[in-house]
Amino acid sequence: MVPLIALLTAGWLLVRNSRDRGPEITIRFQNGAGIEAGKTVLEHHGVAVGAVKSVQLDEKLDAVLVKVQLANSAAALARTDSEFWLVRPEIGFAGIKGLDTLLTGARLKVRPGTGGQPASEFVALQRAPLLQNNDRGRSFILHAHTLGALTPGAPVFFHEVKVGFVEAHRLTPDADGVLVRVRIRAPYDQLVRPETKFWNSGGVAVKIGLLGAEIRSNSLESLVTGGVAFATPDTRGSEPAADGSEFPLATEAEKEWLKWKPKIPIVESAEGWDAPEQPESAG
């Protein structure tokens, strides 16, 4: 009877485990540092939805293949438009992220797809994605000679208040400069007018005069990731700039720009203040 009971128990456990398991997926990483089989988990909204089964090099030895066993409740994550990435410590638009991985070890995260087809193979993102731009606001294109320290997610300031972020950058079609796309969140996008001036505010500005040296930086964040600032003169009657409008990006602000005080009404939320920014999905 004992062997029979043990056999039935093992069979029941096998059936239960197979019922709780979802599909197995393979994620391709450029670097697998910190990913361990049987230890690293896949998280979504702070809940473990899968576990790493194996980590190995691909046939060409130029990438790392990570096999992840999804939970049955997370089977819908196996879609072509789902995005996976490895959480690493970094300083970005939402502050310091992933610092806890120094103590708990690496973990994987996912942004679920919405309309993709079922899939089992994915290519991991090199870094956590930015928040989807489903919030109200407008994007503008800035022309610069060089990119400098600007990176996607770098903040955009108005009077040293963060009102937007850098979305992307690329070379101009004739390769003689750089195009930087920034997004200004509503209602602050009303501050951007055809007369608005943008400048690179990242890093530390040092000016030496007769009275000594002046050191200036908007924030620690802009010191690390770069940043953009803008100012608008008091041009009453001027309409807000259209979405996609283009502006030159100066290397620094002129003194006159810093004195501008536009009389532009800003309509806040019903509570009287804008809702706090949500952190990136990187956790």
Contacts in CASP RR format, 6 or more apart in sequence:
PFRMAT RR
TARGET T0000
AUTHOR 0000-0000-0000
METHOD contacts of the structure
MODEL  1
MVPLIALLTAGWLLVRNSRDRGPEITIRFQNGAGIEAGKTVLEHHGVAVG
AVKSVQLDEKLDAVLVKVQLANSAAALARTDSEFWLVRPEIGFAGIKGLD
TLLTGARLKVRPGTGGQPASEFVALQRAPLLQNNDRGRSFILHAHTLGAL
TPGAPVFFHEVKVGFVEAHRLTPDADGVLVRVRIRAPYDQLVRPETKFWN
SGGVAVKIGLLGAEIRSNSLESLVTGGVAFATPDTRGSEPAADGSEFPLA
TEAEKEWLKWKPKIPIVESAEGWDAPEQPESAG
19 72 0 8 1.000
20 71 0 8 1.000
20 72 0 8 1.000
21 69 0 8 1.000
21 70 0 8 1.000
21 71 0 8 1.000
21 72 0 8 1.000
22 69 0 8 1.000
22 70 0 8 1.000
22 71 0 8 1.000
22 72 0 8 1.000
22 74 0 8 1.000
22 75 0 8 1.000
23 70 0 8 1.000
23 75 0 8 1.000
23 78 0 8 1.000
23 118 0 8 1.000
23 120 0 8 1.000
24 53 0 8 1.000
24 67 0 8 1.000
24 68 0 8 1.000
24 69 0 8 1.000
24 70 0 8 1.000
24 120 0 8 1.000
25 67 0 8 1.000
25 68 0 8 1.000
25 70 0 8 1.000
25 77 0 8 1.000
25 78 0 8 1.000
25 119 0 8 1.000
25 120 0 8 1.000
25 121 0 8 1.000
25 122 0 8 1.000
26 65 0 8 1.000
26 66 0 8 1.000
26 67 0 8 1.000
26 68 0 8 1.000
26 120 0 8 1.000
26 121 0 8 1.000
26 122 0 8 1.000
27 65 0 8 1.000
27 66 0 8 1.000
27 68 0 8 1.000
27 84 0 8 1.000
27 108 0 8 1.000
27 121 0 8 1.000
27 122 0 8 1.000
27 123 0 8 1.000
27 124 0 8 1.000
28 58 0 8 1.000
28 63 0 8 1.000
28 64 0 8 1.000
28 65 0 8 1.000
28 66 0 8 1.000
28 121 0 8 1.000
28 122 0 8 1.000
28 123 0 8 1.000
28 124 0 8 1.000
29 35 0 8 1.000
29 63 0 8 1.000
29 64 0 8 1.000
29 65 0 8 1.000
29 66 0 8 1.000
29 86 0 8 1.000
29 124 0 8 1.000
30 63 0 8 1.000
30 64 0 8 1.000
30 124 0 8 1.000
30 126 0 8 1.000
31 64 0 8 1.000
32 55 0 8 1.000
32 64 0 8 1.000
32 66 0 8 1.000
32 86 0 8 1.000
33 106 0 8 1.000
34 40 0 8 1.000
34 86 0 8 1.000
34 105 0 8 1.000
34 106 0 8 1.000
35 52 0 8 1.000
35 55 0 8 1.000
35 64 0 8 1.000
35 66 0 8 1.000
35 86 0 8 1.000
35 106 0 8 1.000
35 108 0 8 1.000
36 52 0 8 1.000
36 55 0 8 1.000
36 106 0 8 1.000
37 52 0 8 1.000
37 53 0 8 1.000
37 54 0 8 1.000
37 55 0 8 1.000
38 51 0 8 1.000
38 52 0 8 1.000
38 53 0 8 1.000
39 52 0 8 1.000
39 105 0 8 1.000
40 51 0 8 1.000
40 52 0 8 1.000
40 105 0 8 1.000
40 106 0 8 1.000
40 107 0 8 1.000
40 108 0 8 1.000
41 48 0 8 1.000
41 50 0 8 1.000
41 51 0 8 1.000
41 52 0 8 1.000
41 107 0 8 1.000
41 108 0 8 1.000
42 48 0 8 1.000
42 49 0 8 1.000
42 50 0 8 1.000
42 51 0 8 1.000
42 52 0 8 1.000
42 68 0 8 1.000
42 70 0 8 1.000
42 74 0 8 1.000
42 84 0 8 1.000
42 107 0 8 1.000
42 108 0 8 1.000
42 109 0 8 1.000
42 110 0 8 1.000
43 49 0 8 1.000
43 107 0 8 1.000
43 108 0 8 1.000
43 109 0 8 1.000
43 110 0 8 1.000
44 74 0 8 1.000
44 77 0 8 1.000
44 109 0 8 1.000
44 110 0 8 1.000
44 112 0 8 1.000
46 283 0 8 1.000
48 71 0 8 1.000
49 70 0 8 1.000
49 71 0 8 1.000
49 73 0 8 1.000
49 74 0 8 1.000
49 77 0 8 1.000
49 110 0 8 1.000
50 68 0 8 1.000
50 69 0 8 1.000
50 70 0 8 1.000
50 71 0 8 1.000
50 74 0 8 1.000
51 68 0 8 1.000
51 69 0 8 1.000
52 66 0 8 1.000
52 67 0 8 1.000
52 68 0 8 1.000
52 108 0 8 1.000
53 67 0 8 1.000
53 68 0 8 1.000
53 69 0 8 1.000
54 66 0 8 1.000
54 67 0 8 1.000
55 64 0 8 1.000
55 65 0 8 1.000
55 66 0 8 1.000
55 67 0 8 1.000
56 64 0 8 1.000
56 65 0 8 1.000
57 63 0 8 1.000
57 64 0 8 1.000
57 65 0 8 1.000
58 64 0 8 1.000
58 65 0 8 1.000
66 108 0 8 1.000
66 124 0 8 1.000
68 108 0 8 1.000
70 77 0 8 1.000
70 78 0 8 1.000
76 112 0 8 1.000
77 110 0 8 1.000
77 112 0 8 1.000
77 113 0 8 1.000
78 118 0 8 1.000
78 119 0 8 1.000
78 120 0 8 1.000
79 112 0 8 1.000
79 113 0 8 1.000
79 115 0 8 1.000
79 116 0 8 1.000
79 117 0 8 1.000
79 118 0 8 1.000
79 119 0 8 1.000
80 113 0 8 1.000
80 116 0 8 1.000
80 117 0 8 1.000
80 118 0 8 1.000
80 119 0 8 1.000
81 113 0 8 1.000
81 114 0 8 1.000
81 115 0 8 1.000
81 116 0 8 1.000
82 110 0 8 1.000
82 111 0 8 1.000
82 112 0 8 1.000
82 113 0 8 1.000
82 119 0 8 1.000
82 122 0 8 1.000
83 110 0 8 1.000
83 111 0 8 1.000
83 113 0 8 1.000
83 125 0 8 1.000
83 129 0 8 1.000
84 108 0 8 1.000
84 109 0 8 1.000
84 110 0 8 1.000
84 122 0 8 1.000
84 124 0 8 1.000
84 125 0 8 1.000
85 108 0 8 1.000
85 109 0 8 1.000
85 124 0 8 1.000
85 125 0 8 1.000
85 126 0 8 1.000
85 127 0 8 1.000
85 128 0 8 1.000
85 129 0 8 1.000
85 282 0 8 1.000
86 106 0 8 1.000
86 107 0 8 1.000
86 108 0 8 1.000
86 124 0 8 1.000
87 97 0 8 1.000
87 98 0 8 1.000
87 101 0 8 1.000
87 106 0 8 1.000
87 107 0 8 1.000
87 108 0 8 1.000
87 109 0 8 1.000
87 128 0 8 1.000
87 282 0 8 1.000
87 283 0 8 1.000
88 98 0 8 1.000
88 101 0 8 1.000
88 106 0 8 1.000
88 127 0 8 1.000
89 96 0 8 1.000
89 97 0 8 1.000
89 98 0 8 1.000
89 99 0 8 1.000
89 101 0 8 1.000
89 102 0 8 1.000
90 96 0 8 1.000
90 97 0 8 1.000
90 98 0 8 1.000
90 127 0 8 1.000
90 128 0 8 1.000
91 97 0 8 1.000
91 220 0 8 1.000
91 221 0 8 1.000
91 224 0 8 1.000
91 225 0 8 1.000
92 153 0 8 1.000
92 221 0 8 1.000
92 224 0 8 1.000
92 225 0 8 1.000
93 130 0 8 1.000
93 153 0 8 1.000
93 154 0 8 1.000
93 155 0 8 1.000
93 165 0 8 1.000
93 221 0 8 1.000
93 225 0 8 1.000
93 280 0 8 1.000
94 277 0 8 1.000
94 279 0 8 1.000
94 280 0 8 1.000
95 221 0 8 1.000
97 128 0 8 1.000
97 279 0 8 1.000
97 280 0 8 1.000
97 282 0 8 1.000
97 283 0 8 1.000
98 282 0 8 1.000
98 283 0 8 1.000
101 107 0 8 1.000
109 128 0 8 1.000
109 281 0 8 1.000
109 282 0 8 1.000
109 283 0 8 1.000
111 129 0 8 1.000
111 281 0 8 1.000
128 280 0 8 1.000
128 281 0 8 1.000
128 282 0 8 1.000
128 283 0 8 1.000
129 280 0 8 1.000
129 281 0 8 1.000
130 152 0 8 1.000
130 153 0 8 1.000
130 165 0 8 1.000
130 167 0 8 1.000
130 280 0 8 1.000
131 278 0 8 1.000
131 280 0 8 1.000
131 281 0 8 1.000
133 139 0 8 1.000
133 167 0 8 1.000
133 183 0 8 1.000
135 185 0 8 1.000
135 186 0 8 1.000
136 185 0 8 1.000
136 186 0 8 1.000
136 189 0 8 1.000
137 183 0 8 1.000
137 184 0 8 1.000
137 185 0 8 1.000
137 186 0 8 1.000
137 189 0 8 1.000
138 183 0 8 1.000
138 184 0 8 1.000
138 186 0 8 1.000
138 189 0 8 1.000
138 192 0 8 1.000
138 241 0 8 1.000
138 242 0 8 1.000
138 243 0 8 1.000
138 244 0 8 1.000
139 167 0 8 1.000
139 181 0 8 1.000
139 182 0 8 1.000
139 183 0 8 1.000
139 184 0 8 1.000
139 243 0 8 1.000
139 244 0 8 1.000
140 181 0 8 1.000
140 182 0 8 1.000
140 183 0 8 1.000
140 184 0 8 1.000
140 192 0 8 1.000
140 241 0 8 1.000
140 243 0 8 1.000
140 244 0 8 1.000
140 245 0 8 1.000
140 246 0 8 1.000
140 247 0 8 1.000
141 179 0 8 1.000
141 180 0 8 1.000
141 181 0 8 1.000
141 244 0 8 1.000
141 245 0 8 1.000
141 246 0 8 1.000
141 247 0 8 1.000
142 179 0 8 1.000
142 180 0 8 1.000
142 181 0 8 1.000
142 182 0 8 1.000
142 198 0 8 1.000
142 228 0 8 1.000
142 246 0 8 1.000
142 247 0 8 1.000
142 248 0 8 1.000
142 249 0 8 1.000
143 172 0 8 1.000
143 177 0 8 1.000
143 178 0 8 1.000
143 179 0 8 1.000
143 180 0 8 1.000
143 246 0 8 1.000
143 247 0 8 1.000
143 248 0 8 1.000
143 249 0 8 1.000
144 177 0 8 1.000
144 178 0 8 1.000
144 179 0 8 1.000
144 180 0 8 1.000
144 200 0 8 1.000
144 248 0 8 1.000
144 249 0 8 1.000
145 177 0 8 1.000
145 178 0 8 1.000
145 251 0 8 1.000
146 177 0 8 1.000
146 178 0 8 1.000
147 169 0 8 1.000
147 178 0 8 1.000
147 180 0 8 1.000
148 200 0 8 1.000
148 226 0 8 1.000
149 202 0 8 1.000
149 203 0 8 1.000
149 225 0 8 1.000
149 226 0 8 1.000
149 227 0 8 1.000
150 166 0 8 1.000
150 169 0 8 1.000
150 180 0 8 1.000
150 200 0 8 1.000
150 202 0 8 1.000
150 225 0 8 1.000
150 226 0 8 1.000
150 227 0 8 1.000
150 228 0 8 1.000
151 166 0 8 1.000
151 225 0 8 1.000
151 226 0 8 1.000
152 166 0 8 1.000
152 167 0 8 1.000
152 168 0 8 1.000
152 169 0 8 1.000
153 165 0 8 1.000
153 166 0 8 1.000
153 167 0 8 1.000
153 225 0 8 1.000
154 165 0 8 1.000
154 166 0 8 1.000
154 202 0 8 1.000
154 221 0 8 1.000
154 222 0 8 1.000
154 225 0 8 1.000
154 226 0 8 1.000
154 227 0 8 1.000
154 228 0 8 1.000
155 162 0 8 1.000
155 164 0 8 1.000
155 165 0 8 1.000
155 166 0 8 1.000
155 218 0 8 1.000
155 219 0 8 1.000
155 221 0 8 1.000
155 222 0 8 1.000
155 225 0 8 1.000
155 226 0 8 1.000
155 227 0 8 1.000
155 228 0 8 1.000
156 162 0 8 1.000
156 163 0 8 1.000
156 164 0 8 1.000
156 165 0 8 1.000
156 166 0 8 1.000
156 182 0 8 1.000
156 183 0 8 1.000
156 184 0 8 1.000
156 227 0 8 1.000
156 228 0 8 1.000
156 229 0 8 1.000
156 230 0 8 1.000
157 163 0 8 1.000
157 201 0 8 1.000
157 218 0 8 1.000
157 222 0 8 1.000
157 227 0 8 1.000
157 228 0 8 1.000
157 229 0 8 1.000
157 230 0 8 1.000
158 188 0 8 1.000
158 191 0 8 1.000
158 229 0 8 1.000
158 230 0 8 1.000
158 231 0 8 1.000
160 218 0 8 1.000
160 219 0 8 1.000
160 229 0 8 1.000
163 184 0 8 1.000
163 185 0 8 1.000
163 188 0 8 1.000
163 191 0 8 1.000
164 182 0 8 1.000
164 183 0 8 1.000
164 184 0 8 1.000
164 185 0 8 1.000
164 188 0 8 1.000
165 182 0 8 1.000
165 183 0 8 1.000
166 180 0 8 1.000
166 181 0 8 1.000
166 182 0 8 1.000
166 227 0 8 1.000
166 228 0 8 1.000
167 181 0 8 1.000
167 182 0 8 1.000
167 183 0 8 1.000
168 180 0 8 1.000
168 181 0 8 1.000
169 178 0 8 1.000
169 179 0 8 1.000
169 180 0 8 1.000
169 181 0 8 1.000
170 178 0 8 1.000
170 179 0 8 1.000
171 177 0 8 1.000
171 178 0 8 1.000
171 179 0 8 1.000
172 178 0 8 1.000
172 179 0 8 1.000
180 228 0 8 1.000
180 249 0 8 1.000
182 198 0 8 1.000
182 228 0 8 1.000
184 191 0 8 1.000
184 192 0 8 1.000
185 274 0 8 1.000
187 266 0 8 1.000
187 267 0 8 1.000
187 268 0 8 1.000
187 274 0 8 1.000
188 266 0 8 1.000
189 240 0 8 1.000
190 240 0 8 1.000
190 264 0 8 1.000
190 265 0 8 1.000
190 266 0 8 1.000
190 267 0 8 1.000
191 230 0 8 1.000
191 232 0 8 1.000
191 262 0 8 1.000
191 264 0 8 1.000
191 266 0 8 1.000
192 230 0 8 1.000
192 232 0 8 1.000
192 240 0 8 1.000
192 241 0 8 1.000
192 245 0 8 1.000
193 232 0 8 1.000
193 235 0 8 1.000
193 238 0 8 1.000
193 239 0 8 1.000
193 240 0 8 1.000
193 241 0 8 1.000
193 262 0 8 1.000
193 264 0 8 1.000
194 238 0 8 1.000
194 239 0 8 1.000
194 241 0 8 1.000
194 245 0 8 1.000
195 232 0 8 1.000
195 233 0 8 1.000
195 235 0 8 1.000
195 238 0 8 1.000
196 230 0 8 1.000
196 231 0 8 1.000
196 232 0 8 1.000
196 241 0 8 1.000
196 247 0 8 1.000
197 230 0 8 1.000
197 231 0 8 1.000
197 232 0 8 1.000
197 247 0 8 1.000
197 250 0 8 1.000
197 253 0 8 1.000
197 254 0 8 1.000
197 257 0 8 1.000
198 228 0 8 1.000
198 229 0 8 1.000
198 230 0 8 1.000
198 247 0 8 1.000
198 248 0 8 1.000
198 249 0 8 1.000
198 250 0 8 1.000
199 228 0 8 1.000
199 229 0 8 1.000
199 230 0 8 1.000
199 249 0 8 1.000
199 250 0 8 1.000
199 251 0 8 1.000
199 252 0 8 1.000
199 253 0 8 1.000
199 257 0 8 1.000
200 226 0 8 1.000
200 227 0 8 1.000
200 228 0 8 1.000
200 249 0 8 1.000
200 250 0 8 1.000
200 251 0 8 1.000
200 252 0 8 1.000
201 218 0 8 1.000
201 222 0 8 1.000
201 226 0 8 1.000
201 227 0 8 1.000
201 228 0 8 1.000
201 229 0 8 1.000
201 253 0 8 1.000
202 217 0 8 1.000
202 218 0 8 1.000
202 222 0 8 1.000
202 223 0 8 1.000
202 226 0 8 1.000
202 227 0 8 1.000
202 228 0 8 1.000
203 217 0 8 1.000
203 222 0 8 1.000
203 223 0 8 1.000
203 226 0 8 1.000
203 227 0 8 1.000
204 215 0 8 1.000
204 216 0 8 1.000
204 217 0 8 1.000
204 223 0 8 1.000
205 214 0 8 1.000
205 215 0 8 1.000
205 216 0 8 1.000
205 217 0 8 1.000
205 252 0 8 1.000
206 213 0 8 1.000
206 214 0 8 1.000
206 215 0 8 1.000
206 216 0 8 1.000
207 213 0 8 1.000
207 214 0 8 1.000
207 216 0 8 1.000
208 214 0 8 1.000
217 223 0 8 1.000
218 227 0 8 1.000
218 229 0 8 1.000
228 249 0 8 1.000
229 253 0 8 1.000
231 253 0 8 1.000
231 257 0 8 1.000
231 258 0 8 1.000
231 260 0 8 1.000
232 260 0 8 1.000
232 262 0 8 1.000
232 264 0 8 1.000
233 260 0 8 1.000
233 262 0 8 1.000
234 260 0 8 1.000
234 261 0 8 1.000
234 262 0 8 1.000
234 263 0 8 1.000
235 262 0 8 1.000
236 263 0 8 1.000
268 274 0 8 1.000
269 275 0 8 1.000
END
